[in-house]
Amino acid sequence: MRFFLILLTLISCSVTSNVKEHKIEDKPKWLQNPKSVYADKYYLSAIGQGDSRQQAIDMAMANLAKIFEVKIDASETIDLKYLEIFKNEKWQLEEKSEIHKNIKIKSNEMLFNVQFGESYTDEMGQVFAVAYLNRFETAQIYKTKISENSARIEYFTSQESADILQRYTHLVAASSLAQKNDVLQGQLKIIAHNLVEKLDYDFQQIIENTKKTAQNIGFTINVKNDENGKIKIAIISLLTDLGFVVSNKPILKIDGKINFTKTDLKRDIKFIRYEFQLQVSNRDEIIVAITQNGREGHFSQNEAKARCIRTIEKIINSKMKQKIVTYFGSLMQD
């Protein structure tokens, strides 16, 4: 019996040793040295590791993005306007149709033409995957996109209009595209620096012209029953984020009204009902109109009212912002 146990142990050790040796031999070349398969002259590559193939791919993607280390400095407001104004444009839809070719990194950086090679699972169950870019193929994609964006920038900056809001909208479009091109140019320098060409426009000048035009768009604001001016502050904050300024010679006029009513629902909690109305006018034309009703509750009426005000602030930062951007989008279609 003792001899049998010794023999079984020896067999087990032998099998284990063979399995480990087999796994090492089976490891793909790219796992040990990615550049032996994806030569640096022709590819950019990165390896990712995870508990599943998808996790490994995600990590490989993120590691590939680290190679670029591109800082994106586009403001949230410009990005929002860009997406809304151009959401119905043909070229934007075409770009979305290529989503299977494009990988969006958590940093909001978009990399084009990312591809994935084979994956490998080790004896511990960890999965490895490789992500790579073909330098020449990807460079051509970037050059095409930069060229298309540049053509649209030229179009938008050449548009003249007596309406300052329309001029502002065109400049916002040009600024957004210029910022995107700036990111693409930075990535292209890493992919194939010898293929980078000087652009036909001044990026900083476009941004500066957009800011100057926005500063000429003045507004006045009046909100009735706005205790402590919190709603007025929220609206001013939103419009100044867009670059507009408070002025005694306004182009935009904002009128609002808030009503609070105590509501007895026969409960221990105190309820306050609110009604919020807001209009934004471009001279005699109403371009934004919001009417919102609701109620908030708390054990004290003061806190219930404070909750109503916080809810109205959220309405301003979502609905009002969205409606203003939609209005700019309509100007783009004119």
N, C-alpha and C positions, 0 to 999 in steps of 0.2 A: 504494500500500500504506500509505504514511504517512497519507494522507488518510482511509483506511478505519479505521485505528487511532484517529485523533483523533475521528472520528465515533462509533465504538463507545464511546469513553470518555465522550463527551458524553451519549450515550444512557443509559449505565450510571449516571452521576451524576444524570441526570434521573429515572430510575426509582427510585433510592435515595431521592432527595429526596421524591418523591411518596409512597413507602411510609411514611416517617417522619411525613410530614404527615397521612397517612390514619390512622396509629395514634393520633396525638394527638387527632384529631377523634373517633375511636371510643372514647376513654376515657370510662367511665361517670361520671355526675355524682357518685355516691357516693364514687368513688375520689379525686376532687379536693376534695370537700367533703361528707363523710358527712351532715352536718346539713341539707344542701339536699334530701336525699331522706328521711332519717330525722330529722325535726324533734325537737329536744331536749325539747319539751313533751310529745311522745307516745312517744318511744323513747329507749333507751340503746343506743348502737352502738359498734362498734370494728372496725378493719380489720386483717387479718393478711396476711403475705406469706410465700411459700415456693416450693420447687422443684416442688411438686405441689399439687393442690387440697386434698388432705387436710392437708398441712403448713400451707397458708394458713388453712384452717379452724381447725386447732389453735392457730395463733398468734392468730387473731381471737378465739377463745375465751379464751385466756390474757389478751389485752389487755382484753377485756370484764371479766374477773375483777378486773383491777387497779383498775378504777373503784371497786370495793367496798372493797378493802383491809381485809377483815374478818379479825380475828385470832381463830383458833379455839383455845380454851384447854382443851378437854375432854381429860381424861387418857386415856392408852391403856387403862388397866384398865377404866375405866367404858365406853369405847367397845366393848371386847371383850365385856364383860358384856351390854351393850345388844344387840349383834348376836346373841349366843348365846341370851339369854333370850327374845328376841322373834322368833327366826328362823321360828317356826311360826305367828306371829300373822297373822291375815288382813290387817290393815292394812299390815303390813310387805310382804307379798306383793303387795298392790295397788300399793304404792309402787315395787316393783321392776318391775312390769309397765309403768311409765311411763318406763323407762330411755331410750327413744328421744327423750323430750322433755327429759330432764335431762342436763346436761353436768357431768361430774366433773373439776374442775380439779386440777392436780398438788398444789396446796396443801391438798387434801382438802376444798376448799370446793365445795358443791353449789349450782349455779345452775339454776333451773327456767325452763322455757318459752323456752330459747334457740333462736332460729331463724337461718337463713342465707339471705342473698340470693344474687344471681348472682355468679359469679366472673369474673375478667378476666385474660388472659394478655398480657403486654407483648411487645415485639419481641425482648427478651432471653430470653424463656421463663419469666420470673418470674410466678408466679400470685398474684393478690390475691383475697381473699374478705372479705365483711362479715358480722359476727355482730350480732344485735340482739335487744332485748327490747321488746315492747309493754308500756309502763308499766301501763296499766289492766288488761289481761288478766293480766299476771304478778302484779300486786298482789292480784288476787282469788284466784289460786292460793296465794300466800303466806298470805293471811288465812285461807283454808280450812285449810291445813296447821297454822298456828299454833293455830287454834281446836280442831282435832282433838287436837293434842298437849296443849293446856291441859285438855281434858276428861279425858284419860288421866292427866295429872298429878294432877288433883283426885281421881280414882278411887284411884290408888296411895297418895296421902298420907292418904286417909281410911281405909285398911285398918288394922285393929288385929289384933294377934296376940300370944299369950303367948310364941311362939317368936321369939327375938331374931334368928335367922338369916332367918326369913321377913320380919320387919319390915325388916331390913337390905336384903333383896332388893327389896322394894317401894320403899324409898327410893332405891336405886340406879336403879331404873326411872324414878322421878320425876326424879332428878337428871339422868339422861341426856336425857330429853325436855326438861327445862328448859334444858339447855345448847344443845340443838338449836334450841329456840325463841329463845334469846338471839341465836344466829347469824341466824336467819330475820328476827327483828325488826330487826337491824342492817342487813340487806340491804333490807328493806322501807322503811326510812327513806330510803334512797338512791333506790329505785324510785318511791315515792310517799309522802313523809313525812306528807302530810295524812291518810293512811289508817291510820297507826299508832295503835293503841289501847293503853291501859294494861292490863297483864295482871292476872288475879285472884289471883295468888300472888306470894310473895316468893322470887325466884330464889336469893338468897344464903342465906336461911333454910333452904331445902330442902337446899342443899349442906352447910350447917353441921349440920343434923340427921343427914344421912347419915354425916358424919365422926364425930359423937359416938356414933352407934349402932355404927359399926365399932370404935371405941375400947373399947367394952364387950364386944367379942368377943375373949376371951383364948385363948391356946393354949400348950401345952407341947410340947417336942420332945425326942426321944431317938433317936439314930442310932448303932447299934453298928458298931464297926470303922471309924469315920469319922476317919481320921488327919488331924490338923491342923484338924479341924472344918469342912472346906470344904463338905461336903454340907449340914451343919447351917446354915451361913451362907447358902447358896443358898436353902434352904427358908424361913428366917426372912425373907430379903430379899423373896421372893415374897409371903409372907403380910402383911408390913408394907406392901408396896405396895398391898395391898387395904384397908389401914387397920386391920388387926387388930394386937393387941399380945401380947407375951409376958407370961404371967400365972401366978400360983400358984393361981388359981381359974379354970381353963380351961373353955371350952366345947368347944374343939377339942383333940384329942390326936393328936400325930403320932409314929408309931413307925416306925423304919426300920432296915435292916440291909444291910451290904455285905460280900461275900466276894470275895477275890481269889485266883486260883489260877494258878501258873506253868504254861504249856503249851508243851511241846516239839514243834514241828512239823518238826524236822530241817532247819531253815534257819538262816542266819546271823542273822536277825532274832529278837529275843526277844519272846515273846508272853505277855500276861497276860489271863486270862479273868476277867470280873467277873459277879457276880449281885447285882442290886439289888432290894430289896423295900421297899415303903412302904405304910403305911396311915394314913388320916386318919379319925378317929372323932369323931362328934358324940355325946358321952356313950357309950352302948353301941352305937350304930349306925355301921357302917363306911360312910363316904360316898365315900371314894376308896381304891382299891387298885391298886397298880402292881407288876408283876414284870417285870424286864427283864434279859436275858442278852446277853452279847456278848464280844468280845475286841478288844484293841488291840495293835499291835506297834511295836517300835522297836529300834535297835541296843543300847540299854541297858534293863534291866528297870525302872529308876526312871522313865525317860521313858515307857515303855509303861504303867506304872501311872498316871502323871500324865495320860496320854491317856484312860485309863479314867475317871478322876475328872472330866475335862472333858466326856466323853460323858454321864456321869450328870447333871452340872449342866445340860446341854442337855435331857435327859429331864425334869428337874424344871421347867424354864422352858417346856416345851411340853406334855407329857402331864399333869403335875400341875395346871398352871394350867387346862388345858382341862377336866379332870375336875371341878375345883372349880366352875368356871363352869357346867358342865352340871348339877351338883348344885343350884346356885342356880336354874337354869332349871326344874328339877323342882319346886322350892318355889313358883315362880310359877304352876305349873299346878294346884296343890292348891286 
